[in-house]
Amino acid sequence: MPLQFADRLNNVETSAIRELFKLLGKPGIISFAGGFPDSAMFDVEGLREASQRALTEEPGGALQYGATEGYEPLRTQLAHFMQSKGVKDIDPTGLIVTTGSQQALDLLGKTMISPGDKVIVEGPTFLATIQCFRLYGADLVSAPIDANGVQTDKLEELIKQHKPKLVYLIPTFGNPSGATLSRERRIKVLELAAKYQTLVVEDDPYGDLYFGEAPPPSILALSSEVPGSREWIAHCGSMSKVLSPGLRVGWIIGQPELLAKATMCKQFSDAHTSTFAQATAAQYLKSGRMPATLAKVRQAYGERAQAMGEALKRELGDAIEFTQPKGGLFFWARLTGAGGKVKDAGELAKRAIEKGVAFVPGAPFFAKEPDLSTLRLSFATAGIELIDEGVRRLARGIAS
C-alpha cells in the first residue's frame, strides 16, 4: 500500500528554483539564479572572534538549551539594531528569535492561516511564501505592483472585497521584483491596516542592502505616525543577507498575543533557534562591526548591479525591459519579443542553460495569472567579468 500523505501537500509542489539548481552542475555555467549573498562578503574574522567570545564569556548560554523566545543577549542587541533603524518603543520582549526569517513566515502561517482563508500577496512575490501559505490552506490573492511597490489603491479594493486574514509585503527591494514601496504608500498601508484591522506582514531581509540613498523607513518604523496601526504590523527580519545565512538567525516583531502564539508553535517545531548561533550573532552585533560590513556589501553589490544593468542594455537592447535596482540582490525584467526574439522566459531559460548561463523564469513568483515573459536575475554572487560574460551568453540564447 502506498503511503497516505497529508491532504495539505496537494496544495504545494517542489520549488521551481530548487529544481533548476539540479541543472547547474554543468562545468563552467554562470549562475544568476540563486538568491544567495556572496560568501566572499562574509566577515569571517569578525564571526570567528564573536564565536570565541561567546564560548569564553558565557559557554553555558551558548551551548545549552535555551528559551524558545530567543537568547536574551541577542534579543537585546536586535532591539538596539531595530532602534537604530527608527523603530521606537521596541524592547527585547517585543520580538522573538526565529531560525531564519523563513521560519518566521512558517510560524505566521501556523498561527494565522486556516484552510480557505484569503491572504493577499504581491504579484510577484517570494516563491517560498507562496508555498508556505498554501501549505496551510490559504487562498492567495495577488495585488499588483509597479516600480514603487504595491499599488495601494488596488490593495484597498482587494482588502474590501476579500477581507483577508493578512497581507504579506516585501516593501524594500522586493524578491523578485526589486521594487521599493514609496514612503507615501507605506503610510497608506498603515492607514489601511488600522482602518480595516488587517494584519500586514512586512518581510524585510534586504532593507539594509541599499546602494546609494537609503530607502524609506520600514513600515514598522513609520507606524508611530499612524495611530492604531502598530498592533496590526508583524515585522520579519533576518541576518542572512547581511551577515551569514548559515547562522539561521531571524526574528519577528509583533503584538504580544501574536508572539505568544508563534512561540508556542515554535516550541513544537525546534524548541529554540541554535543558542550557539544566537550567542555568536549577539557578540557580533555588540562588537560594532556591522556598519563596516554593511558598507562593504553595499559597495560590492552596487557595483555589480550597475555592471549588470549596463550589460543588459548593451547586449540585449530592446529585447528586454527592466528598472535599475537601487538595492537588494535582484533584477526583475521582462522580455519584449522585439525583433521576433523569444518572449517566453521559460523557453529562454532552457536555451540559456545550453549557452552556459542560468536565471529563474518569473512565472513561479506569481500566485495567480503569471506573466510568462518575466525573469529574475541575481547579480550577488558573480564578479563584474562574469556578469558581462553571462549577459553575453544570455544574449546569444535570445538570438538563437
C-alpha positions in Angstrom: 0.0 0.0 0.0 1.3 3.5 -0.9 1.8 6.0 1.9 -1.2 8.2 2.5 0.3 11.7 2.8 -1.5 14.7 4.3 -4.0 16.4 2.1 -2.3 19.8 2.7 0.6 18.6 0.4 -1.8 18.6 -2.5 -1.7 22.4 -2.4 2.1 22.8 -3.0 4.8 21.5 -5.3 8.6 21.4 -5.4 10.2 24.8 -5.8 10.9 25.6 -9.4 14.2 27.2 -8.3 15.3 24.1 -6.4 14.6 22.1 -9.5 16.6 24.5 -11.6 19.6 24.1 -9.3 19.7 20.4 -10.4 20.7 21.6 -13.8 23.6 23.8 -12.6 26.2 21.0 -12.4 27.3 21.7 -15.9 31.0 22.8 -15.8 31.6 26.5 -16.4 28.0 27.6 -16.0 27.4 31.1 -14.8 24.5 31.4 -12.4 22.3 34.4 -12.0 19.7 32.1 -10.5 20.3 31.9 -6.7 19.2 34.5 -4.2 22.4 33.9 -2.1 24.7 36.5 -0.7 28.3 36.3 -1.9 30.3 34.1 0.6 33.3 36.3 -0.2 31.4 39.1 1.6 31.2 37.3 4.9 33.1 38.8 7.8 34.8 35.6 8.7 37.3 37.1 11.1 34.6 39.0 12.9 32.4 35.9 13.2 35.3 33.9 14.4 36.0 36.5 17.2 32.3 36.6 18.0 32.0 32.9 18.4 35.2 32.7 20.5 33.8 35.4 22.8 30.5 33.6 23.1 32.3 30.4 24.2 34.6 32.3 26.6 32.2 34.7 28.2 29.1 32.5 28.5 29.7 29.0 27.4 26.7 27.6 29.2 24.3 30.0 27.4 25.9 29.3 24.0 25.9 25.5 24.3 22.9 24.7 26.5 19.2 24.5 25.7 17.7 28.0 25.7 14.4 29.9 25.8 12.1 29.4 22.9 11.7 33.2 22.6 15.4 33.6 22.0 18.7 34.1 23.7 18.3 37.2 25.8 21.5 39.0 24.9 20.6 38.6 21.2 17.1 39.9 21.7 18.7 42.9 23.4 21.1 43.5 20.5 18.3 43.1 17.9 16.2 45.6 19.8 19.1 48.1 19.6 19.6 47.2 15.9 15.9 48.0 15.2 16.0 51.2 17.3 19.0 52.4 15.1 16.7 52.0 12.1 14.0 54.2 13.5 11.7 51.7 15.3 10.5 53.4 18.5 9.3 51.7 21.7 10.9 48.3 20.9 12.5 46.3 23.7 13.8 42.7 23.9 10.4 41.3 24.9 8.8 42.8 21.7 10.5 40.2 19.5 11.2 36.5 19.2 14.2 34.9 17.5 13.5 32.5 14.7 15.5 30.1 12.7 15.9 32.5 9.8 13.1 34.6 8.5 11.8 31.5 6.6 10.7 30.1 10.0 9.1 33.4 10.8 6.9 33.0 7.8 6.1 29.5 8.7 5.1 30.5 12.2 2.9 33.2 10.9 1.3 30.6 8.6 0.7 28.2 11.5 -0.7 30.9 13.8 -2.8 32.9 11.4 -4.0 30.8 8.5 -6.8 28.3 8.4 -7.8 26.4 5.3 -9.7 28.7 2.9 -8.5 31.9 4.5 -7.8 34.7 2.0 -4.3 36.1 2.1 -3.1 39.0 -0.1 0.4 38.8 -1.5 2.2 41.0 -4.1 2.2 39.8 -7.7 5.0 38.8 -8.0 6.3 37.8 -4.5 8.7 35.5 -2.7 8.2 31.9 -4.0 8.7 30.3 -0.6 5.9 32.4 0.9 3.5 31.2 -1.8 4.4 27.6 -1.0 4.3 28.1 2.8 1.0 29.9 2.9 -0.6 27.4 0.5 0.6 24.6 2.7 -1.6 25.9 5.5 -4.6 26.2 3.1 -4.5 29.9 2.2 -6.4 31.1 -0.9 -3.9 33.6 -2.2 -4.9 36.8 -3.9 -2.4 38.9 -5.9 -2.1 42.6 -5.5 -0.5 44.4 -8.5 2.8 46.2 -8.1 4.8 48.8 -10.0 8.3 50.3 -9.6 7.0 52.0 -6.4 5.8 48.7 -4.8 2.2 47.5 -4.2 -0.5 49.7 -5.7 -2.3 50.8 -2.6 -5.5 51.9 -4.3 -5.8 48.4 -5.8 -4.8 46.9 -2.4 -7.6 48.7 -0.6 -10.1 47.3 -3.2 -8.8 43.8 -2.6 -9.0 44.2 1.2 -12.6 45.4 1.0 -13.5 42.6 -1.4 -11.8 39.6 0.2 -11.4 40.6 3.9 -8.1 38.8 4.1 -6.6 37.2 7.2 -3.4 39.0 6.4 -1.5 41.0 3.8 2.1 40.0 3.0 4.5 42.6 1.6 8.2 42.8 0.9 8.3 46.6 0.7 12.0 47.2 0.4 14.0 45.8 -2.6 11.4 43.0 -3.0 12.2 39.5 -4.1 11.8 39.1 -7.0 10.7 42.5 -8.1 13.4 44.7 -6.6 10.7 47.3 -6.1 10.7 49.6 -3.1 7.4 50.9 -1.7 7.4 54.7 -1.5 7.1 56.5 1.8 3.6 57.8 0.8 2.4 54.3 0.0 3.9 52.9 3.3 1.8 55.4 5.2 -1.2 54.4 3.2 -0.6 50.7 4.0 -0.5 51.6 7.7 -3.8 53.5 7.3 -5.4 50.5 5.6 -4.1 48.2 8.3 -5.7 50.4 11.0 -8.9 51.1 9.1 -9.7 47.5 8.2 -8.0 45.9 11.2 -6.0 43.7 8.9 -2.6 42.2 9.8 0.2 43.4 7.5 3.3 41.2 7.5 6.4 43.2 6.5 9.2 40.9 5.3 12.4 42.9 5.4 15.5 40.8 4.6 17.0 43.3 2.1 16.3 46.7 3.6 20.0 47.3 4.6 21.3 46.5 1.2 20.9 49.9 -0.5 23.4 51.2 -3.0 23.0 55.0 -2.7 20.4 56.9 -0.8 18.8 54.9 2.0 15.2 53.6 1.3 12.3 55.0 3.3 11.9 53.8 6.9 10.3 50.4 7.4 6.5 50.2 7.6 7.1 49.2 11.3 9.2 52.3 11.9 6.6 54.6 10.3 3.7 53.0 12.4 4.3 55.7 15.0 2.9 58.2 12.6 -0.4 56.4 12.1 -2.4 56.0 15.3 -3.7 52.5 15.8 -1.5 50.8 13.2 1.3 49.4 15.2 -0.7 46.4 16.6 -1.6 45.4 13.0 2.0 45.1 11.9 4.2 42.0 12.1 7.8 42.7 11.0 10.1 39.9 9.9 13.9 40.5 9.9 16.9 38.4 9.0 20.7 38.3 9.4 21.0 36.0 6.4 21.6 38.5 3.6 23.8 41.0 5.6 25.8 38.7 7.9 25.5 35.0 7.2 22.7 32.7 6.1 24.5 29.8 7.8 23.7 31.4 11.2 20.0 31.0 10.5 19.1 34.0 12.7 15.8 35.8 12.0 13.2 37.5 14.2 9.5 38.5 14.4 8.3 41.8 15.9 4.6 41.9 16.6 1.9 42.3 19.2 2.3 40.2 22.4 -0.6 37.9 21.6 0.8 37.0 18.2 4.3 36.5 19.6 2.9 34.2 22.3 1.1 32.0 19.8 4.2 32.0 17.5 6.4 31.0 20.4 4.0 28.1 21.3 4.2 26.8 17.7 8.0 27.2 17.7 8.2 25.0 20.8 6.6 22.2 18.7 9.0 22.8 15.8 12.6 23.2 17.0 12.3 24.2 20.7 14.6 27.2 20.0 17.0 28.6 17.4 20.6 27.4 17.8 21.9 29.0 21.0 25.4 28.9 19.7 24.4 30.8 16.5 22.4 33.3 18.6 25.3 33.9 21.0 27.6 34.4 18.1 25.2 36.9 16.4 24.8 38.7 19.7 28.5 39.1 20.2 28.9 40.2 16.6 26.3 42.9 16.9 27.8 44.0 20.3 31.2 44.3 18.7 30.2 47.2 16.4 31.4 45.6 13.2 28.1 45.6 11.4 28.3 49.1 9.9 31.6 48.4 8.2 30.3 45.0 6.9 27.2 46.7 5.5 29.3 49.4 3.8 31.4 46.7 2.2 28.5 44.7 0.8 26.6 47.8 -0.3 29.5 48.9 -2.4 30.2 45.5 -3.9 26.6 44.7 -4.8 26.0 48.3 -6.0 28.9 47.9 -8.5 27.6 44.5 -9.7 24.1 45.8 -10.1 25.4 48.7 -12.2 27.5 46.4 -14.3 24.6 44.1 -15.0 22.3 47.0 -15.9 24.8 48.3 -18.4 25.5 44.8 -19.8 21.7 44.1 -20.3 21.3 47.4 -22.2 24.4 46.8 -24.3 23.8 43.1 -25.1 20.1 42.7 -25.2 18.9 46.2 -26.2 15.1 46.5 -26.8 14.6 42.7 -26.3 14.4 43.3 -22.5 12.8 45.8 -20.2 13.8 46.4 -16.5 14.1 49.1 -13.8 17.6 49.5 -12.4 17.6 48.3 -8.8 18.6 50.6 -6.0 19.3 47.8 -3.6 18.8 44.2 -2.8 20.1 41.3 -4.9 17.9 41.1 -8.0 16.9 42.4 -11.4 13.3 41.9 -12.4 13.0 42.0 -16.1 10.5 41.4 -18.9 11.2 40.0 -22.4 9.6 42.2 -25.1 9.9 39.9 -28.1 11.2 42.8 -30.1 12.6 41.8 -33.5 10.9 38.4 -33.2 13.2 37.3 -30.4 12.0 34.9 -27.7 9.4 36.3 -25.3 8.8 33.2 -23.1 11.2 33.3 -20.2 10.7 29.5 -19.6 11.9 28.8 -23.2 14.8 31.3 -22.8 15.9 29.5 -19.6 16.3 26.2 -21.5 18.3 28.0 -24.2 20.4 29.9 -21.6 21.4 26.7 -19.8 22.7 25.4 -23.2 24.7 28.6 -23.6 26.2 28.3 -20.1 24.1 30.7 -18.1 21.2 30.3 -15.7 18.4 32.5 -14.3 15.0 32.0 -12.9 11.9 32.4 -15.0 9.3 34.7 -13.4 6.2 32.6 -13.6 6.6 30.7 -10.3 6.7 34.0 -8.4 3.1 34.7 -9.2 0.3 33.3 -7.0 -2.2 33.9 -9.8 -2.0 34.8 -13.5 1.7 34.5 -14.1 3.5 36.8 -16.6 5.4 34.3 -18.7 7.7 36.9 -20.1 9.3 37.8 -16.8 12.6 36.7 -15.3 14.7 37.2 -12.2 18.5 37.7 -12.4 20.7 37.8 -9.3 24.0 39.8 -9.5 25.1 39.0 -6.0 27.5 36.0 -6.4 29.1 36.9 -9.8 32.0 39.3 -10.2 31.8 42.0 -12.9 33.7 40.0 -15.5 31.4 37.0 -15.0 28.4 39.3 -15.2 29.5 40.6 -18.5 30.2 37.2 -19.9 26.9 35.8 -18.5 24.8 38.5 -20.1 26.6 37.9 -23.4 25.6 34.2 -23.2 22.1 35.3 -22.4 22.0 37.4 -25.5 23.1 34.5 -27.6 20.3 32.5 -26.1 17.7 35.1 -27.0 19.1 35.3 -30.5 19.3 31.6 -31.1 
